[in-house]
Amino acid sequence: MLGTVNRILLAVAGTVLLAAGIVVLTGAWPLHGRRAPLLSEATRSRYWHADGWWWWAVVAGLAVGVLLALWWLLSQLRRSRLGAVVVDTGDGAFALLRGRALEAAVAAEAGAVEGVAGCRVALRGRRGSPALRVALELEPHAVPADALAAVAGPVLTHARTSAGLPELPAEARLKVTSHRSQRVT
């Protein structure tokens, strides 16, 4: 979702800046030509000394803009990967399993599956309910259904039981590595 928000904000900012640039360069409608002042004397006295709703509307608009900018900044700083998983030790206490350790273990085990050339794993979600995103890079001769079944079966079952989790949902993305074509000479 963050990528979508970033694209929308970029498109809106680009459109506004493009429109403002065109207006300034052409000296069009709001500027009343290149030689006219930006704000006339009547406009300045009307809005700068207003006692009504004008300044409240300006302050409210700026406050909304600042809050949206802070929300966007905090969402940029938020980590998308899960740092640790809570593991029940069985004696009433809990332990933390580092997310990178679980990712590395799953990646190593999935990378050892026949037909898998490479594997990247990202742990997402919350500490109590993590989820995996597995990106498998398959060799050209590999059967995708077999590789997916091998990862979904023993690899994820081993990861779930090792971490002591009741369930470990996973999303798999498959990609076939490119290979050189064989040339006949």
CNS distance restraints for C-alpha pairs under 8 A (distance, minus, plus):
assign (resid   1 and name CA) (resid   5 and name CA) 6.36 0.50 0.50
assign (resid   2 and name CA) (resid   6 and name CA) 6.12 0.50 0.50
assign (resid   2 and name CA) (resid  75 and name CA) 7.46 0.50 0.50
assign (resid   2 and name CA) (resid  76 and name CA) 7.95 0.50 0.50
assign (resid   3 and name CA) (resid   7 and name CA) 6.20 0.50 0.50
assign (resid   4 and name CA) (resid   8 and name CA) 6.19 0.50 0.50
assign (resid   5 and name CA) (resid   9 and name CA) 6.09 0.50 0.50
assign (resid   6 and name CA) (resid  10 and name CA) 6.03 0.50 0.50
assign (resid   7 and name CA) (resid  11 and name CA) 6.09 0.50 0.50
assign (resid   8 and name CA) (resid  12 and name CA) 6.13 0.50 0.50
assign (resid   9 and name CA) (resid  13 and name CA) 6.00 0.50 0.50
assign (resid  10 and name CA) (resid  14 and name CA) 5.95 0.50 0.50
assign (resid  11 and name CA) (resid  15 and name CA) 6.09 0.50 0.50
assign (resid  12 and name CA) (resid  16 and name CA) 6.16 0.50 0.50
assign (resid  13 and name CA) (resid  17 and name CA) 6.06 0.50 0.50
assign (resid  14 and name CA) (resid  18 and name CA) 5.97 0.50 0.50
assign (resid  15 and name CA) (resid  19 and name CA) 6.13 0.50 0.50
assign (resid  16 and name CA) (resid  20 and name CA) 6.09 0.50 0.50
assign (resid  17 and name CA) (resid  21 and name CA) 6.00 0.50 0.50
assign (resid  18 and name CA) (resid  22 and name CA) 6.20 0.50 0.50
assign (resid  19 and name CA) (resid  23 and name CA) 6.18 0.50 0.50
assign (resid  20 and name CA) (resid  24 and name CA) 6.13 0.50 0.50
assign (resid  21 and name CA) (resid  25 and name CA) 6.00 0.50 0.50
assign (resid  22 and name CA) (resid  26 and name CA) 6.03 0.50 0.50
assign (resid  23 and name CA) (resid  27 and name CA) 5.67 0.50 0.50
assign (resid  23 and name CA) (resid  28 and name CA) 5.45 0.50 0.50
assign (resid  23 and name CA) (resid  29 and name CA) 7.59 0.50 0.50
assign (resid  23 and name CA) (resid  30 and name CA) 7.80 0.50 0.50
assign (resid  23 and name CA) (resid  31 and name CA) 7.76 0.50 0.50
assign (resid  24 and name CA) (resid  28 and name CA) 7.25 0.50 0.50
assign (resid  24 and name CA) (resid  31 and name CA) 7.65 0.50 0.50
assign (resid  26 and name CA) (resid  33 and name CA) 7.89 0.50 0.50
assign (resid  26 and name CA) (resid  34 and name CA) 7.70 0.50 0.50
assign (resid  27 and name CA) (resid  31 and name CA) 5.51 0.50 0.50
assign (resid  27 and name CA) (resid  32 and name CA) 6.60 0.50 0.50
assign (resid  27 and name CA) (resid  33 and name CA) 4.74 0.50 0.50
assign (resid  27 and name CA) (resid  34 and name CA) 4.97 0.50 0.50
assign (resid  28 and name CA) (resid  32 and name CA) 6.07 0.50 0.50
assign (resid  28 and name CA) (resid  33 and name CA) 5.91 0.50 0.50
assign (resid  29 and name CA) (resid  33 and name CA) 7.47 0.50 0.50
assign (resid  30 and name CA) (resid  38 and name CA) 7.87 0.50 0.50
assign (resid  31 and name CA) (resid  36 and name CA) 6.84 0.50 0.50
assign (resid  31 and name CA) (resid  37 and name CA) 7.26 0.50 0.50
assign (resid  31 and name CA) (resid  38 and name CA) 5.56 0.50 0.50
assign (resid  32 and name CA) (resid  36 and name CA) 5.96 0.50 0.50
assign (resid  32 and name CA) (resid  38 and name CA) 7.95 0.50 0.50
assign (resid  39 and name CA) (resid  43 and name CA) 6.02 0.50 0.50
assign (resid  39 and name CA) (resid  44 and name CA) 6.20 0.50 0.50
assign (resid  40 and name CA) (resid  44 and name CA) 6.21 0.50 0.50
assign (resid  41 and name CA) (resid  45 and name CA) 6.22 0.50 0.50
assign (resid  42 and name CA) (resid  46 and name CA) 5.97 0.50 0.50
assign (resid  43 and name CA) (resid  47 and name CA) 6.16 0.50 0.50
assign (resid  44 and name CA) (resid  48 and name CA) 5.59 0.50 0.50
assign (resid  44 and name CA) (resid  49 and name CA) 7.98 0.50 0.50
assign (resid  45 and name CA) (resid  49 and name CA) 5.86 0.50 0.50
assign (resid  45 and name CA) (resid  50 and name CA) 7.96 0.50 0.50
assign (resid  46 and name CA) (resid  50 and name CA) 6.06 0.50 0.50
assign (resid  47 and name CA) (resid  54 and name CA) 7.12 0.50 0.50
assign (resid  50 and name CA) (resid  54 and name CA) 6.71 0.50 0.50
assign (resid  50 and name CA) (resid  55 and name CA) 7.58 0.50 0.50
assign (resid  51 and name CA) (resid  55 and name CA) 7.78 0.50 0.50
assign (resid  52 and name CA) (resid  56 and name CA) 7.92 0.50 0.50
assign (resid  53 and name CA) (resid  57 and name CA) 6.10 0.50 0.50
assign (resid  54 and name CA) (resid  58 and name CA) 6.36 0.50 0.50
assign (resid  55 and name CA) (resid  59 and name CA) 6.05 0.50 0.50
assign (resid  56 and name CA) (resid  60 and name CA) 5.99 0.50 0.50
assign (resid  57 and name CA) (resid  61 and name CA) 6.04 0.50 0.50
assign (resid  58 and name CA) (resid  62 and name CA) 6.17 0.50 0.50
assign (resid  59 and name CA) (resid  63 and name CA) 6.04 0.50 0.50
assign (resid  60 and name CA) (resid  64 and name CA) 6.19 0.50 0.50
assign (resid  61 and name CA) (resid  65 and name CA) 6.20 0.50 0.50
assign (resid  62 and name CA) (resid  66 and name CA) 6.13 0.50 0.50
assign (resid  63 and name CA) (resid  67 and name CA) 6.15 0.50 0.50
assign (resid  64 and name CA) (resid  68 and name CA) 6.13 0.50 0.50
assign (resid  65 and name CA) (resid  69 and name CA) 6.13 0.50 0.50
assign (resid  66 and name CA) (resid  70 and name CA) 6.15 0.50 0.50
assign (resid  67 and name CA) (resid  71 and name CA) 6.15 0.50 0.50
assign (resid  68 and name CA) (resid  72 and name CA) 6.15 0.50 0.50
assign (resid  69 and name CA) (resid  73 and name CA) 6.13 0.50 0.50
assign (resid  70 and name CA) (resid  74 and name CA) 6.09 0.50 0.50
assign (resid  71 and name CA) (resid  75 and name CA) 6.14 0.50 0.50
assign (resid  72 and name CA) (resid  76 and name CA) 6.29 0.50 0.50
assign (resid  73 and name CA) (resid  77 and name CA) 6.47 0.50 0.50
assign (resid  74 and name CA) (resid  78 and name CA) 6.27 0.50 0.50
assign (resid  80 and name CA) (resid 124 and name CA) 6.72 0.50 0.50
assign (resid  81 and name CA) (resid  99 and name CA) 7.96 0.50 0.50
assign (resid  81 and name CA) (resid 122 and name CA) 6.59 0.50 0.50
assign (resid  81 and name CA) (resid 123 and name CA) 5.69 0.50 0.50
assign (resid  81 and name CA) (resid 124 and name CA) 5.13 0.50 0.50
assign (resid  81 and name CA) (resid 125 and name CA) 7.78 0.50 0.50
assign (resid  82 and name CA) (resid  99 and name CA) 5.91 0.50 0.50
assign (resid  82 and name CA) (resid 123 and name CA) 5.51 0.50 0.50
assign (resid  82 and name CA) (resid 124 and name CA) 5.04 0.50 0.50
assign (resid  82 and name CA) (resid 125 and name CA) 6.46 0.50 0.50
assign (resid  82 and name CA) (resid 126 and name CA) 6.78 0.50 0.50
assign (resid  82 and name CA) (resid 127 and name CA) 7.21 0.50 0.50
assign (resid  82 and name CA) (resid 130 and name CA) 7.67 0.50 0.50
assign (resid  83 and name CA) (resid  98 and name CA) 6.11 0.50 0.50
assign (resid  83 and name CA) (resid  99 and name CA) 4.95 0.50 0.50
assign (resid  83 and name CA) (resid 100 and name CA) 7.23 0.50 0.50
assign (resid  84 and name CA) (resid  96 and name CA) 5.88 0.50 0.50
assign (resid  84 and name CA) (resid  97 and name CA) 5.33 0.50 0.50
assign (resid  84 and name CA) (resid  98 and name CA) 4.35 0.50 0.50
assign (resid  84 and name CA) (resid  99 and name CA) 4.55 0.50 0.50
assign (resid  84 and name CA) (resid 100 and name CA) 7.94 0.50 0.50
assign (resid  84 and name CA) (resid 127 and name CA) 6.31 0.50 0.50
assign (resid  85 and name CA) (resid  96 and name CA) 5.54 0.50 0.50
assign (resid  85 and name CA) (resid  97 and name CA) 5.06 0.50 0.50
assign (resid  85 and name CA) (resid  98 and name CA) 6.44 0.50 0.50
assign (resid  85 and name CA) (resid  99 and name CA) 6.34 0.50 0.50
assign (resid  85 and name CA) (resid 126 and name CA) 7.80 0.50 0.50
assign (resid  85 and name CA) (resid 127 and name CA) 4.66 0.50 0.50
assign (resid  85 and name CA) (resid 128 and name CA) 6.72 0.50 0.50
assign (resid  85 and name CA) (resid 130 and name CA) 7.09 0.50 0.50
assign (resid  85 and name CA) (resid 163 and name CA) 7.95 0.50 0.50
assign (resid  86 and name CA) (resid  94 and name CA) 6.45 0.50 0.50
assign (resid  86 and name CA) (resid  95 and name CA) 5.86 0.50 0.50
assign (resid  86 and name CA) (resid  96 and name CA) 4.85 0.50 0.50
assign (resid  86 and name CA) (resid  97 and name CA) 6.40 0.50 0.50
assign (resid  86 and name CA) (resid 127 and name CA) 5.64 0.50 0.50
assign (resid  86 and name CA) (resid 128 and name CA) 6.07 0.50 0.50
assign (resid  87 and name CA) (resid  94 and name CA) 5.57 0.50 0.50
assign (resid  87 and name CA) (resid  95 and name CA) 5.11 0.50 0.50
assign (resid  87 and name CA) (resid  96 and name CA) 5.91 0.50 0.50
assign (resid  87 and name CA) (resid  97 and name CA) 6.66 0.50 0.50
assign (resid  87 and name CA) (resid 163 and name CA) 6.06 0.50 0.50
assign (resid  87 and name CA) (resid 164 and name CA) 5.93 0.50 0.50
assign (resid  87 and name CA) (resid 165 and name CA) 7.26 0.50 0.50
assign (resid  88 and name CA) (resid  92 and name CA) 7.32 0.50 0.50
assign (resid  88 and name CA) (resid  93 and name CA) 6.46 0.50 0.50
assign (resid  88 and name CA) (resid  94 and name CA) 4.71 0.50 0.50
assign (resid  88 and name CA) (resid  95 and name CA) 6.44 0.50 0.50
assign (resid  88 and name CA) (resid 164 and name CA) 6.56 0.50 0.50
assign (resid  89 and name CA) (resid  93 and name CA) 5.87 0.50 0.50
assign (resid  89 and name CA) (resid  94 and name CA) 5.48 0.50 0.50
assign (resid  89 and name CA) (resid  95 and name CA) 6.50 0.50 0.50
assign (resid  97 and name CA) (resid 101 and name CA) 7.32 0.50 0.50
assign (resid  97 and name CA) (resid 102 and name CA) 7.34 0.50 0.50
assign (resid  97 and name CA) (resid 163 and name CA) 7.49 0.50 0.50
assign (resid  98 and name CA) (resid 102 and name CA) 6.62 0.50 0.50
assign (resid  99 and name CA) (resid 103 and name CA) 6.13 0.50 0.50
assign (resid  99 and name CA) (resid 123 and name CA) 6.34 0.50 0.50
assign (resid 100 and name CA) (resid 104 and name CA) 6.01 0.50 0.50
assign (resid 100 and name CA) (resid 123 and name CA) 7.85 0.50 0.50
assign (resid 101 and name CA) (resid 105 and name CA) 6.16 0.50 0.50
assign (resid 102 and name CA) (resid 106 and name CA) 6.16 0.50 0.50
assign (resid 102 and name CA) (resid 123 and name CA) 7.95 0.50 0.50
assign (resid 102 and name CA) (resid 159 and name CA) 7.51 0.50 0.50
assign (resid 103 and name CA) (resid 107 and name CA) 6.00 0.50 0.50
assign (resid 103 and name CA) (resid 121 and name CA) 5.39 0.50 0.50
assign (resid 103 and name CA) (resid 122 and name CA) 6.16 0.50 0.50
assign (resid 103 and name CA) (resid 123 and name CA) 6.42 0.50 0.50
assign (resid 104 and name CA) (resid 108 and name CA) 6.02 0.50 0.50
assign (resid 104 and name CA) (resid 121 and name CA) 7.41 0.50 0.50
assign (resid 105 and name CA) (resid 109 and name CA) 6.19 0.50 0.50
assign (resid 105 and name CA) (resid 159 and name CA) 7.89 0.50 0.50
assign (resid 106 and name CA) (resid 110 and name CA) 5.91 0.50 0.50
assign (resid 106 and name CA) (resid 121 and name CA) 7.09 0.50 0.50
assign (resid 106 and name CA) (resid 155 and name CA) 6.80 0.50 0.50
assign (resid 106 and name CA) (resid 156 and name CA) 7.50 0.50 0.50
assign (resid 106 and name CA) (resid 159 and name CA) 6.60 0.50 0.50
assign (resid 107 and name CA) (resid 111 and name CA) 5.77 0.50 0.50
assign (resid 107 and name CA) (resid 119 and name CA) 5.52 0.50 0.50
assign (resid 107 and name CA) (resid 120 and name CA) 5.94 0.50 0.50
assign (resid 107 and name CA) (resid 121 and name CA) 5.82 0.50 0.50
assign (resid 108 and name CA) (resid 112 and name CA) 6.36 0.50 0.50
assign (resid 108 and name CA) (resid 119 and name CA) 7.73 0.50 0.50
assign (resid 109 and name CA) (resid 113 and name CA) 7.02 0.50 0.50
assign (resid 109 and name CA) (resid 155 and name CA) 6.37 0.50 0.50
assign (resid 110 and name CA) (resid 116 and name CA) 7.49 0.50 0.50
assign (resid 110 and name CA) (resid 119 and name CA) 6.64 0.50 0.50
assign (resid 110 and name CA) (resid 151 and name CA) 5.89 0.50 0.50
assign (resid 110 and name CA) (resid 155 and name CA) 6.33 0.50 0.50
assign (resid 111 and name CA) (resid 116 and name CA) 5.71 0.50 0.50
assign (resid 111 and name CA) (resid 117 and name CA) 6.66 0.50 0.50
assign (resid 111 and name CA) (resid 118 and name CA) 5.54 0.50 0.50
assign (resid 111 and name CA) (resid 119 and name CA) 5.48 0.50 0.50
assign (resid 112 and name CA) (resid 116 and name CA) 7.02 0.50 0.50
assign (resid 113 and name CA) (resid 147 and name CA) 6.92 0.50 0.50
assign (resid 113 and name CA) (resid 150 and name CA) 6.92 0.50 0.50
assign (resid 113 and name CA) (resid 151 and name CA) 7.49 0.50 0.50
assign (resid 114 and name CA) (resid 142 and name CA) 7.72 0.50 0.50
assign (resid 114 and name CA) (resid 147 and name CA) 7.08 0.50 0.50
assign (resid 115 and name CA) (resid 138 and name CA) 5.79 0.50 0.50
assign (resid 115 and name CA) (resid 139 and name CA) 5.38 0.50 0.50
assign (resid 115 and name CA) (resid 141 and name CA) 7.11 0.50 0.50
assign (resid 115 and name CA) (resid 142 and name CA) 4.60 0.50 0.50
assign (resid 115 and name CA) (resid 143 and name CA) 7.30 0.50 0.50
assign (resid 115 and name CA) (resid 147 and name CA) 6.56 0.50 0.50
assign (resid 116 and name CA) (resid 136 and name CA) 6.67 0.50 0.50
assign (resid 116 and name CA) (resid 137 and name CA) 5.93 0.50 0.50
assign (resid 116 and name CA) (resid 138 and name CA) 4.50 0.50 0.50
assign (resid 116 and name CA) (resid 139 and name CA) 5.84 0.50 0.50
assign (resid 116 and name CA) (resid 142 and name CA) 7.36 0.50 0.50
assign (resid 116 and name CA) (resid 147 and name CA) 6.99 0.50 0.50
assign (resid 117 and name CA) (resid 136 and name CA) 7.73 0.50 0.50
assign (resid 117 and name CA) (resid 137 and name CA) 5.47 0.50 0.50
assign (resid 117 and name CA) (resid 138 and name CA) 5.26 0.50 0.50
assign (resid 117 and name CA) (resid 139 and name CA) 5.43 0.50 0.50
assign (resid 117 and name CA) (resid 177 and name CA) 7.64 0.50 0.50
assign (resid 118 and name CA) (resid 136 and name CA) 6.09 0.50 0.50
assign (resid 118 and name CA) (resid 137 and name CA) 4.95 0.50 0.50
assign (resid 118 and name CA) (resid 138 and name CA) 7.02 0.50 0.50
assign (resid 119 and name CA) (resid 134 and name CA) 7.06 0.50 0.50
assign (resid 119 and name CA) (resid 135 and name CA) 5.66 0.50 0.50
assign (resid 119 and name CA) (resid 136 and name CA) 4.68 0.50 0.50
assign (resid 119 and name CA) (resid 137 and name CA) 6.01 0.50 0.50
assign (resid 120 and name CA) (resid 134 and name CA) 5.89 0.50 0.50
assign (resid 120 and name CA) (resid 135 and name CA) 5.12 0.50 0.50
assign (resid 120 and name CA) (resid 136 and name CA) 6.68 0.50 0.50
assign (resid 121 and name CA) (resid 132 and name CA) 6.77 0.50 0.50
assign (resid 121 and name CA) (resid 133 and name CA) 5.66 0.50 0.50
assign (resid 121 and name CA) (resid 134 and name CA) 4.57 0.50 0.50
assign (resid 121 and name CA) (resid 135 and name CA) 6.31 0.50 0.50
assign (resid 122 and name CA) (resid 132 and name CA) 5.79 0.50 0.50
assign (resid 122 and name CA) (resid 133 and name CA) 5.13 0.50 0.50
assign (resid 122 and name CA) (resid 134 and name CA) 6.59 0.50 0.50
assign (resid 123 and name CA) (resid 130 and name CA) 6.72 0.50 0.50
assign (resid 123 and name CA) (resid 131 and name CA) 5.87 0.50 0.50
assign (resid 123 and name CA) (resid 132 and name CA) 4.73 0.50 0.50
assign (resid 123 and name CA) (resid 133 and name CA) 6.42 0.50 0.50
assign (resid 124 and name CA) (resid 130 and name CA) 5.74 0.50 0.50
assign (resid 124 and name CA) (resid 131 and name CA) 5.16 0.50 0.50
assign (resid 124 and name CA) (resid 132 and name CA) 6.01 0.50 0.50
assign (resid 124 and name CA) (resid 133 and name CA) 7.36 0.50 0.50
assign (resid 125 and name CA) (resid 129 and name CA) 6.25 0.50 0.50
assign (resid 125 and name CA) (resid 130 and name CA) 4.56 0.50 0.50
assign (resid 125 and name CA) (resid 131 and name CA) 5.51 0.50 0.50
assign (resid 126 and name CA) (resid 130 and name CA) 5.19 0.50 0.50
assign (resid 129 and name CA) (resid 167 and name CA) 7.93 0.50 0.50
assign (resid 129 and name CA) (resid 168 and name CA) 7.54 0.50 0.50
assign (resid 130 and name CA) (resid 168 and name CA) 6.49 0.50 0.50
assign (resid 130 and name CA) (resid 169 and name CA) 7.55 0.50 0.50
assign (resid 131 and name CA) (resid 168 and name CA) 5.68 0.50 0.50
assign (resid 131 and name CA) (resid 169 and name CA) 5.02 0.50 0.50
assign (resid 131 and name CA) (resid 170 and name CA) 5.60 0.50 0.50
assign (resid 131 and name CA) (resid 171 and name CA) 7.98 0.50 0.50
assign (resid 132 and name CA) (resid 168 and name CA) 7.22 0.50 0.50
assign (resid 132 and name CA) (resid 169 and name CA) 6.36 0.50 0.50
assign (resid 132 and name CA) (resid 170 and name CA) 4.49 0.50 0.50
assign (resid 132 and name CA) (resid 171 and name CA) 6.25 0.50 0.50
assign (resid 133 and name CA) (resid 170 and name CA) 5.66 0.50 0.50
assign (resid 133 and name CA) (resid 171 and name CA) 4.80 0.50 0.50
assign (resid 133 and name CA) (resid 172 and name CA) 5.99 0.50 0.50
assign (resid 133 and name CA) (resid 173 and name CA) 7.83 0.50 0.50
assign (resid 134 and name CA) (resid 170 and name CA) 7.03 0.50 0.50
assign (resid 134 and name CA) (resid 171 and name CA) 6.01 0.50 0.50
assign (resid 134 and name CA) (resid 172 and name CA) 4.68 0.50 0.50
assign (resid 134 and name CA) (resid 173 and name CA) 6.23 0.50 0.50
assign (resid 135 and name CA) (resid 172 and name CA) 5.74 0.50 0.50
assign (resid 135 and name CA) (resid 173 and name CA) 4.69 0.50 0.50
assign (resid 135 and name CA) (resid 174 and name CA) 6.01 0.50 0.50
assign (resid 135 and name CA) (resid 175 and name CA) 7.65 0.50 0.50
assign (resid 136 and name CA) (resid 172 and name CA) 7.12 0.50 0.50
assign (resid 136 and name CA) (resid 173 and name CA) 6.05 0.50 0.50
assign (resid 136 and name CA) (resid 174 and name CA) 4.91 0.50 0.50
assign (resid 136 and name CA) (resid 175 and name CA) 6.20 0.50 0.50
assign (resid 137 and name CA) (resid 174 and name CA) 6.03 0.50 0.50
assign (resid 137 and name CA) (resid 175 and name CA) 4.82 0.50 0.50
assign (resid 137 and name CA) (resid 176 and name CA) 5.55 0.50 0.50
assign (resid 137 and name CA) (resid 177 and name CA) 6.12 0.50 0.50
assign (resid 138 and name CA) (resid 142 and name CA) 6.18 0.50 0.50
assign (resid 138 and name CA) (resid 144 and name CA) 7.46 0.50 0.50
assign (resid 138 and name CA) (resid 174 and name CA) 6.95 0.50 0.50
assign (resid 138 and name CA) (resid 175 and name CA) 5.91 0.50 0.50
assign (resid 138 and name CA) (resid 176 and name CA) 4.60 0.50 0.50
assign (resid 138 and name CA) (resid 177 and name CA) 5.92 0.50 0.50
assign (resid 139 and name CA) (resid 176 and name CA) 5.89 0.50 0.50
assign (resid 139 and name CA) (resid 177 and name CA) 5.60 0.50 0.50
assign (resid 140 and name CA) (resid 176 and name CA) 5.99 0.50 0.50
assign (resid 140 and name CA) (resid 177 and name CA) 6.17 0.50 0.50
assign (resid 140 and name CA) (resid 178 and name CA) 7.12 0.50 0.50
assign (resid 140 and name CA) (resid 179 and name CA) 7.00 0.50 0.50
assign (resid 142 and name CA) (resid 146 and name CA) 7.91 0.50 0.50
assign (resid 142 and name CA) (resid 147 and name CA) 7.33 0.50 0.50
assign (resid 143 and name CA) (resid 147 and name CA) 6.42 0.50 0.50
assign (resid 144 and name CA) (resid 148 and name CA) 6.01 0.50 0.50
assign (resid 144 and name CA) (resid 174 and name CA) 7.57 0.50 0.50
assign (resid 145 and name CA) (resid 149 and name CA) 6.03 0.50 0.50
assign (resid 146 and name CA) (resid 150 and name CA) 6.14 0.50 0.50
assign (resid 147 and name CA) (resid 151 and name CA) 6.26 0.50 0.50
assign (resid 148 and name CA) (resid 152 and name CA) 5.89 0.50 0.50
assign (resid 148 and name CA) (resid 172 and name CA) 7.86 0.50 0.50
assign (resid 149 and name CA) (resid 153 and name CA) 5.75 0.50 0.50
assign (resid 150 and name CA) (resid 154 and name CA) 6.17 0.50 0.50
assign (resid 150 and name CA) (resid 155 and name CA) 6.86 0.50 0.50
assign (resid 151 and name CA) (resid 155 and name CA) 4.95 0.50 0.50
assign (resid 151 and name CA) (resid 156 and name CA) 6.29 0.50 0.50
assign (resid 152 and name CA) (resid 156 and name CA) 5.48 0.50 0.50
assign (resid 152 and name CA) (resid 157 and name CA) 7.53 0.50 0.50
assign (resid 153 and name CA) (resid 157 and name CA) 6.00 0.50 0.50
assign (resid 154 and name CA) (resid 158 and name CA) 5.89 0.50 0.50
assign (resid 155 and name CA) (resid 159 and name CA) 6.29 0.50 0.50
assign (resid 156 and name CA) (resid 160 and name CA) 6.01 0.50 0.50
assign (resid 156 and name CA) (resid 168 and name CA) 7.47 0.50 0.50
assign (resid 157 and name CA) (resid 161 and name CA) 6.13 0.50 0.50
assign (resid 158 and name CA) (resid 162 and name CA) 5.92 0.50 0.50
assign (resid 159 and name CA) (resid 163 and name CA) 6.15 0.50 0.50
assign (resid 160 and name CA) (resid 164 and name CA) 6.03 0.50 0.50
assign (resid 160 and name CA) (resid 165 and name CA) 5.27 0.50 0.50
assign (resid 160 and name CA) (resid 166 and name CA) 7.12 0.50 0.50
assign (resid 160 and name CA) (resid 167 and name CA) 6.55 0.50 0.50
assign (resid 160 and name CA) (resid 168 and name CA) 5.89 0.50 0.50
assign (resid 161 and name CA) (resid 165 and name CA) 6.30 0.50 0.50
assign (resid 161 and name CA) (resid 166 and name CA) 7.94 0.50 0.50
